[in-house]
């Protein structure tokens, strides 16, 4: 059996899941707990100032790869294609797989964000509801399942709010990174 130190295992944590699953909440808690910067893929995917205009793909891809090359981070997002670009640098993977109904309720509770219009908000709710039925899409249940299955390192699959909360509080605190 091969043992991995806590500092190596949690150097670069990636959190994926459907919209409204709690990725950002968990990333913030884990980032605080470990002392790691948090990278939100929404901030990379969308142009600054709102979630209506996608960033140039070449620039977006470069930004993800550059962020992934740093030594330690917690990165979160629904974007399977962007997750795949960072996956060879990920040391721990978390896939939050909550029921769509709960994700939708979470989004409704947080309300419109980031300059989003009412029309975009309604579109987001519909998009989240279709997570398990989207076909040929990097931002789907199937794509996340493939990424999770293929990942060879430590990984977690919380499927309810209690498991997500438990995970947030169960990771080591303030890991000292060493050259190992």
C-alpha positions in Angstrom: 0.0 0.0 0.0 1.3 3.5 -0.9 0.9 6.2 1.6 0.5 9.9 0.6 1.2 12.7 3.1 -1.6 15.0 4.0 0.3 18.0 2.5 0.7 16.2 -0.8 -2.8 14.8 -0.9 -4.5 18.2 -0.3 -2.0 20.4 -2.2 -4.5 20.9 -5.2 -8.1 20.1 -4.5 -10.7 20.2 -7.4 -14.4 20.3 -6.6 -17.0 19.6 -9.3 -20.7 19.1 -9.5 -23.9 20.6 -10.8 -24.8 24.2 -10.4 -26.2 24.9 -6.9 -24.6 21.8 -5.5 -22.4 23.7 -3.0 -19.1 23.7 -4.8 -18.3 27.4 -4.0 -19.4 26.9 -0.3 -17.2 23.8 0.1 -14.2 25.4 -1.7 -14.3 28.4 0.5 -14.4 26.2 3.7 -11.6 23.9 2.4 -9.5 26.9 1.2 -9.8 28.5 4.7 -9.1 25.3 6.5 -6.0 24.5 4.4 -4.8 28.0 3.9 -5.1 27.6 0.1 -6.3 30.2 -2.5 -9.7 29.4 -4.0 -10.1 29.5 -7.8 -13.6 29.8 -9.1 -13.9 28.6 -12.7 -16.9 30.9 -13.2 -14.5 33.8 -12.8 -12.3 32.3 -15.5 -15.0 31.1 -17.9 -17.0 34.4 -17.9 -15.9 37.9 -18.8 -15.4 40.1 -15.8 -18.6 41.8 -14.6 -21.1 39.1 -15.2 -22.1 35.7 -16.3 -23.5 36.7 -19.7 -20.5 36.7 -22.0 -18.1 33.8 -22.2 -14.4 34.7 -22.2 -12.3 33.9 -25.3 -11.7 30.1 -25.2 -7.9 30.4 -25.9 -7.5 32.9 -23.1 -9.8 30.9 -20.8 -7.8 27.7 -21.4 -4.5 29.5 -20.8 -5.9 30.9 -17.5 -7.0 27.5 -16.3 -3.7 25.9 -17.2 -1.7 28.7 -15.6 -3.7 28.5 -12.4 -3.4 24.7 -12.3 0.4 25.0 -12.5 0.7 26.8 -9.1 1.7 24.7 -6.1 -1.5 24.8 -4.0 -5.1 25.7 -4.5 -8.7 24.7 -4.3 -10.4 25.0 -7.7 -14.2 24.6 -8.2 -16.6 24.6 -11.1 -19.1 22.8 -13.1 -17.0 22.9 -16.3 -15.8 19.4 -17.0 -13.7 20.5 -19.9 -11.8 22.9 -17.7 -11.5 20.3 -15.0 -10.0 17.9 -17.5 -7.4 20.5 -18.3 -6.3 20.7 -14.7 -6.8 17.1 -13.8 -3.2 16.0 -14.2 -2.3 18.6 -11.4 -5.2 17.7 -9.1 -4.1 15.8 -5.9 -7.6 15.3 -4.5 -11.0 15.3 -6.3 -14.4 16.0 -4.8 -17.6 15.4 -6.9 -20.7 16.8 -5.1 -23.6 14.8 -6.5 -26.8 16.3 -4.9 -30.3 15.7 -6.4 -31.2 18.4 -8.9 -34.2 19.5 -6.8 -31.8 20.4 -4.0 -29.5 22.2 -6.4 -32.4 24.2 -7.8 -33.6 25.1 -4.2 -30.1 26.3 -3.4 -29.9 28.5 -6.5 -33.4 30.0 -5.7 -32.3 30.7 -2.1 -29.1 32.5 -3.2 -31.0 34.4 -5.9 -29.8 36.3 -8.9 -26.0 36.9 -8.9 -23.2 38.6 -10.8 -25.3 40.9 -13.0 -27.5 38.0 -14.1 -30.9 38.9 -15.6 -34.2 37.3 -14.7 -34.2 35.5 -18.1 -30.6 34.1 -17.5 -31.7 33.0 -14.0 -34.6 31.1 -15.3 -32.3 29.5 -17.9 -29.9 28.5 -15.2 -32.6 26.7 -13.3 -33.6 24.8 -16.4 -30.0 24.0 -17.2 -29.4 22.7 -13.6 -32.6 20.5 -13.9 -31.1 18.8 -17.0 -27.8 17.8 -15.4 -28.4 14.0 -15.6 -29.9 14.1 -19.0 -27.5 16.3 -20.9 -25.8 14.3 -23.6 -22.4 14.9 -25.2 -21.7 17.8 -22.8 -18.7 18.3 -20.6 -21.0 20.0 -18.0 -23.1 16.9 -17.3 -23.5 14.1 -14.8 -22.0 11.6 -17.4 -18.9 13.8 -17.9 -18.3 14.3 -14.2 -18.8 10.5 -13.7 -16.1 9.8 -16.3 -13.7 12.3 -14.8 -14.3 10.9 -11.3 -13.9 7.3 -12.4 -10.7 8.0 -14.2 -9.0 10.0 -11.4 -6.4 7.8 -9.7 -5.9 9.8 -6.5 -7.9 10.4 -3.3 -11.5 11.3 -4.1 -14.8 11.8 -2.4 -18.4 11.7 -3.6 -20.7 13.4 -1.1 -24.3 12.9 -2.2 -26.2 14.8 0.5 -25.8 18.1 2.4 -24.7 16.4 5.6 -21.8 14.6 3.8 -20.7 17.9 2.2 -20.7 19.6 5.6 -18.9 16.7 7.2 -16.2 16.8 4.5 -15.7 20.5 5.0 -14.9 20.0 8.6 -12.9 16.8 8.4 -9.9 17.8 6.4 -6.6 18.6 8.1 -6.2 22.2 9.3 -3.3 24.4 8.0 -1.3 21.8 6.3 2.4 22.6 6.1 3.6 22.0 2.6 7.0 20.3 2.3 9.2 19.1 -0.5 8.3 15.4 -0.6 
